[in-house]
Amino acid sequence: MAQQNMPGYVTTIERFILERQGLHPEATGDLTTLLYDIALAGKLIQAHTSQAGLTEVIGVTGTTNVHGEAVQKLDLLADQIIINLTDHTGRLAVLGSEESEEIIPIPDKYPTGKYVLLYDPLDGSSNIDHNVSVGTIFAIYRRVSEEGPGTLEDCLQKGRNIVAAGYILFGTSTILVYSDGHGVSSFTLDPQIGEFLLSKSNIRVPDKPKYYSANLGYQRRWSEGVQRYNDWLTSKENDGPNLSLRYTGSLVADFHRNMLSGGIFYYPGEMGHPKKTQGKLRLLYELNPLAFLSEQAGGTASTGRGPILDVQPTELHQRCPVFIGNTRLVKQAVGISPT
Ligand code: P6P
């Protein structure tokens, strides 16, 4: 009997990552251990999100983040957990977080490494008080600066340069989904043993889409092209399968469902809105990681003009319109977004 068919055989995320280290010829083990660090952060964050309703961490801090959005206490906790688990290991040159206006340097007392970590510590956190799933999103790059403290330039790389990316979805179960450029795999946290165990490998976006996801409350602020596209999706002109509207207001939850079941998520720019002419979602630590995963799973991610992964970032927190999911549905949207 093959080993993996033996009763009780499980593949932990550690085993899975280690076995794939050989796929990266230049691997020194740093990427492997950095991914462990992120998995451990997921376990710690899960321990707090699962208790959010029972302890004082629920609710807002009374502060706002760089985008003027109310910061939930769990946002800050998740951010600190990720920094505390990664800033001293000598694997990172610099970090970039949704919760920090500037890049996060490695403290002088610690060695710097060859990787860059960009992340949203707890996306969708406004849903925490309503017990809706939330998620951590991350992208890992190689540094482009030579040595010493990492730089903003290290963070402003195209998504095409991503080495590995993924998310941790804190929902009915805690699932870590990632890709190292060789397909997408998911791991479910077994709370009894505290391990992420392989649940799906080589995840592919189904050819037949089931859902479309957008905040239709904003459609009067969308361009005419986007409004036409939105109407097309559920019109007789769309000769594809009928689509159901599913929108949770939590990007990771909506993306995860659509990647597994097929569909499209879009958050377009809004005409005349002071902050959202380029949409609401951030390029570096939300859209690039998800676009990387989507392409790895056979999907497509577009700004409405071209691939998300080909956008040259100019700012750490820049926003970008997004149409992501089944390639046929996304391609229909290309060319309609005026931005
Ligand atoms: P809206 C959550 O605040 C978030 O950043 C994403 O998780 C989500 O997809 C989006 O904003 C929801 O935004 O404007 O529809 O409430």
Boltz pocket constraint, residues with backbone or C-beta under 6 A from the ligand:
constraints:
  - pocket:
      binder: B
      contacts: [[A, 123], [A, 124], [A, 125], [A, 126], [A, 215], [A, 249], [A, 250], [A, 251], [A, 252], [A, 280]]
      max_distance: 6.0
